[in-house]
Amino acid sequence: MAKKAVMIENYPGFEEISGQELVQKFEKHLKSSVLKSKVVIVKDEVTQLKKINNHFIICTKSENKFEAKAVIIASGADRRSLKIPGEKEFIGQGVSYCVTCDGPLFSDKTVAVIGGGNAGFEAAIFLSKVAKKIYILEGGMEIKADIENQEKVNNTGKVEIITNVLLKKIQGDKFVKSLVYKDEQTEKIITLKVDGIFVEIGYQPSIYFAKDLIDFNEKNEIKVYPETYETKTPGLFAAGDVNEGLFKQIIIACGEGAKAALSAYKYLQKNEGKK
């Protein structure tokens, strides 16, 4: 089955656009701006970031090295995946990792939320405003969400919680039709009919290359100063899903990127002339 491009429907100015197209428009805009002669776009993978005196050294997979006085990390975060058959095939066709982005598309539908922690319960609460029926599936015997979130979920009257779940596969044709799992208490294989699946089992920020220069919170997100987005290392900033911001959306990441860029500019002005 051919995989449909995942579409973005919550970025202002575009009713629907793919991530690749949006990045191409950003790049085109940059190349047409007054900064075009001063900006070089390098498509490579960063493998190491270190600081020597007042200079950063950026090493890449292609064995290139770059020097800079200020750096903004905007490497994003990788959603933890279920690693079951059908997951990748149905991304954008019923499988989603962003309830605020895709939840409204499932009006009057039956959906499953994978994850029994606060993120999963908050996703179910959000979905209860649009979906007809919501299942929360948790791998363990106990629910990990706070009591307050559990009460809110119970009050919706739309949510069914299923524990002891071992996910097996996602099935469908053009779109998701069902989720197959094993009940580890009864050993039964169960097919759950759903129109959509929201994965809420956490995510891992992509920051392996800069671990010595930053501090992390309990979710392994980069700690930053909220006004400037600067990390504990002077001249090093972090914007978007990679930092400890509460909300993870493209429009928010863009705003943080703008703030980080302005903060980096002020940092460079302040430290002009330093070797």
N, C-alpha and C positions, 0 to 999 in steps of 0.2 A: 504494500500500500504506500502510495506517495505521501510524504509528510507535508502538510500545509504549513506555510510560514506563520509563526506566531505573530499576531497583529496587536498593535498598541492602540488603545481606544480612549486613553485618558490623558493625552498630551495636548495642551491647548493649541488650537489652530489646525488640527488634523482630526477628522472624524475617525479615520482608520489609517494606520501606516505601520509597516514592519519595522523592526528594530534596525535592520540593515539600511533601509531607505532613510530613516531618521538620521543615522550616523552619516550617511552620504550627504545629506542636506547640511548638517553641521560643518562637514569638511568643505563643501562647496562655498558656504557662507564665509568661512575662515579664509579661504583662498582668494575671495573677492574683496576682502576687507583691506583697510589701510595697513594692516599688520602683515600682509601676505609676504612681503620681502624679508620679514624678520622671524617668521615661523617656519620651522622644518618639521614635517610629520614623518616619524620613523615607526614603521610597523615591525616590531620585534618583541620578544618576551623578556621582561626584567627578571634576572635571577638573583641579583644581590644589590642592596643599597647600603652604603656605609658613609660615614662622615669623618673626614680628616681635617682637623683644625676647623676652619669656617667653610670648607668645601664638601659637597656631596659627590660621591663617585657612584655612578649607575652602571652596573654590568649587565649585559644581555646574553641571551642564548646563542646569538650569532658571534659572540666574543667581541662585541663592540663595547667601548667605554665612553661615558659622557660625564662631564663635570658641570656642576651647577651650584649656585649659592642658595637657592631655595628649591624645594621640591613639593609637589602636591600629589599625594597618593589618592587615586580614584579608581582602584582596581576592582571595586565591587565585591559582591559576595556570591558564593555558589550555594544554591539551595541544596539541602541534603535530599537525595533522591531515594525512592523506595527500592530501587534495584530489583524490580520484578518484570516479567514479560508483559509487554503492552504499554508500559509507562512512557517510553520515549516516542513510540508510534502515535500516541494520542495526545501529546503535548499540543495545546492550542485547539484540540478537538474533543475536549471534555476533561483533560487533565490540566490542572492549574496550580501554580505556586503563589498566587496573589489573589486573595479573596476580595480585596477592595477594588482590584482592577477588573476581575472577571465575574464576581458574584452577581451583579445586576443582569448578566446574560442568562441566568438560570431562574428567571421568574416562573413561578408555579411548577418548578421541576423538583425531582428527587435527587439529592446529592449526598455524597459521603465526605466527611472530613477525617483525614488520617492524622491522629495525634491527640492524646488525652490530656495534654498540659494546658496552660493558660492560653497559648496561641491557638490551639485547636478549639477550645471552648469559645474564645472571643470571635473566631471565625464563624462558628455555628450561630452565635448571637447575631452577628452581622447578616448571615444568610437567612435567618429566620424572618427577616423583613421582606424577603422576596421569594424564597423557595417554599415549596409545598411540604416537603419532608426532608429532614436532615438526619443522617446517621453519623455518630462519632465512633471511630474505631480506635481502640487502644490495645497495644500488644500485651501489657501486663494485666494483673488482676485488679490493681487499684488505680483510681483516677488521680492524676497529679495536679489538676487545676485547683485554684483557690476556692474555698467554700462560697464566696460571693459569686464567682463565675458559675459555679455549679447551680446555685439558686436561680440565677438569671436564665440559664439554659432550661432548667425545669419549668420555669414560668412561661416559656414560649409555647409549650404544649405541642411543639413540632419536632422535638429532638429525641432520638432513641440512642442510648449509649450501649455499645457492644464491647466487651472486654475479652481478654485471652485470645486475641486475634493474631494469626500468622498469615500474612498476605501471600497469595499465590500468583495471581495474574489479573490483568485488566482485559476485558473483552469488548468487542464492538465491531462495527463496520466502518462507516465514515466517521462516526462519533462513538463515544463511550456508551455502552449498553449495560455492562455489569462488572462487578468486582467479585473475584473468587477468593475465599479465604478458608483457613482451617480453624475450627474452634478447638483450641488446645486442651480444653477441659473435657469435651465430649469426643474429640478426635474426628468430628464430622467435617466434611467439605461442604461449604455453603456458597451458593451463588446469590449475590445481592444485586438486585436490579436498580441501577442508578443512571442518571443522565450526566452527572459530573462528579469529579473527584478532586478535592482540594488537599494538597499535601502540606501539612503543618508540623513537620518534625525538626524544624530548625534549619540553620544555614551556617556555612563556614566562610568567613571573610577571607579573601585572597591576599594574605599579607606575609607569606612565608619568607619573602625576600628582605624584610625590614624588621624582623623580630627584635633585634638588639637595640633599636632606636625608639621603640614605642612601648607604652603600657597598654594592657588589655583589661576589659571588664570580664565578668563571669561568662559572657557569651563569646569571648575571644574577639570582641570588636575593639577597634582602636579608641582609646580615651583621648578626647580633644577638649580644648577650651571652647565653650559654646559660642562665644562672640567672634572668635577669629578662626576656629577650626585648626589651631596649631596643636601639635602633639607636645610631648614632654621635651622633644629635641627642638631647639630654636631653629627656625627656617624650614621645618618639616611639617606639612599640613596634610589633613585627610578629609576628603569630602565624599558624600554618597553612602551607599550601603556598607562600605567598609568600616565606617565609624559607628559610634554608639548611639546615633540618632534613633528616635523611637519609630518614625515612619519610613518605609522603604518604597519610594516611588520615583520614577524618572524625573518628574517636575521638581520634586524636593531635592534630588541629587544635583540637578542643574543649578538650583538656587544656592545650595551649599558650595558648589564649584565656583560660582561667581564670588561669594563671600571669601572663600579661601584664596582666590586669585587676587582680590583686593588686599587681603591681609598679607599675602606674599609680596605684593608690590610695596606695601608700607614697610615690610621687613627689609627689603632690598634698599629702599631709600634710607632707612635708619642706619644700615650697616654699610653704606656706600664708602668705598675706600679701604675697608678692612681686607687684609690678605688672608 
